[in-house]
């Protein structure tokens, strides 16, 4: 089974990764987890102003922040884990990667670091559920 776990560095995405680990460890056949960090694109013209190197550094630092907490959780799991770092609209990238990777399941948090507190379901998770062709488990 291939499980896609989008992460954004929030406690909820780390909780989703823990849930994915438990799920994967209960499988008869070894499961593969793919951690996906999606950095939003810079506003138009920003890359031209700050330069390509600074823009790449910005995205690399953003990806590292998103992945660091989850890496610690996964390090002790003994599972086959891959990482992907992408730039774009989070929901669109999650759906595209799920298709390309032929994921069997997406496990993600109910809302992430950009969500307004108190919302039941974030816009990214709502869009993934509505437009995806892959089963989605939402972790609160």
Residue pairs with C-beta under 8 A, 6 or more apart in sequence:
1 24
1 27
1 29
1 31
1 32
1 104
1 105
2 31
2 32
2 34
2 101
2 102
2 103
2 104
2 105
3 20
3 23
3 24
3 31
3 32
3 33
3 34
3 103
3 104
3 105
3 106
3 107
4 34
4 36
4 94
4 97
4 98
4 101
4 103
4 105
4 106
4 107
4 134
5 13
5 16
5 17
5 20
5 33
5 34
5 35
5 36
5 70
5 106
5 107
5 108
6 13
6 36
6 37
6 38
6 90
6 94
6 106
6 108
6 124
7 13
7 14
7 16
7 17
7 35
7 36
7 37
7 66
7 67
7 70
8 37
8 38
8 66
8 90
8 109
8 112
8 113
8 114
9 65
9 66
9 67
9 68
9 69
9 113
10 109
10 112
10 113
12 109
12 110
12 111
12 112
12 139
12 140
13 66
13 70
13 108
13 109
13 112
14 69
14 70
14 73
15 109
15 139
15 140
16 107
16 108
16 109
16 137
16 139
17 33
17 35
17 70
17 73
17 74
17 107
18 73
19 107
19 137
19 139
20 33
20 107
21 33
21 73
21 74
21 77
21 79
23 31
23 105
23 107
23 137
24 30
24 31
24 33
24 77
24 79
25 31
25 77
25 79
30 79
30 80
31 79
31 80
32 79
32 80
32 81
32 82
33 74
33 79
33 80
33 81
33 82
34 81
34 82
34 83
34 84
34 97
34 101
34 103
35 67
35 70
35 71
35 74
35 81
35 82
35 83
35 84
36 83
36 84
36 86
36 93
36 94
36 97
37 62
37 63
37 66
37 67
37 83
37 84
37 85
37 86
38 86
38 87
38 88
38 89
38 90
38 93
38 94
39 58
39 59
39 62
39 63
39 66
39 85
39 86
39 87
40 87
40 88
40 89
40 90
41 87
41 88
41 89
42 55
42 58
46 55
47 55
50 58
59 85
59 87
60 85
63 85
67 83
67 85
74 81
84 97
86 93
86 97
87 93
90 112
90 124
91 123
91 124
91 127
91 128
91 131
94 106
94 108
94 124
94 128
94 132
95 127
95 128
95 131
95 132
97 103
98 106
98 132
98 133
98 134
99 133
99 134
103 134
104 134
104 135
105 134
105 135
105 136
105 137
106 128
106 132
106 134
106 135
106 136
106 137
107 136
107 137
107 139
108 124
108 125
108 128
108 136
108 137
108 138
108 139
109 122
109 125
109 138
109 139
109 140
110 120
110 121
110 122
110 125
110 138
110 139
110 140
111 119
111 121
111 122
111 124
111 125
112 122
112 124
114 122
115 122
115 123
121 129
121 138
125 136
125 138
128 136
129 136
129 138
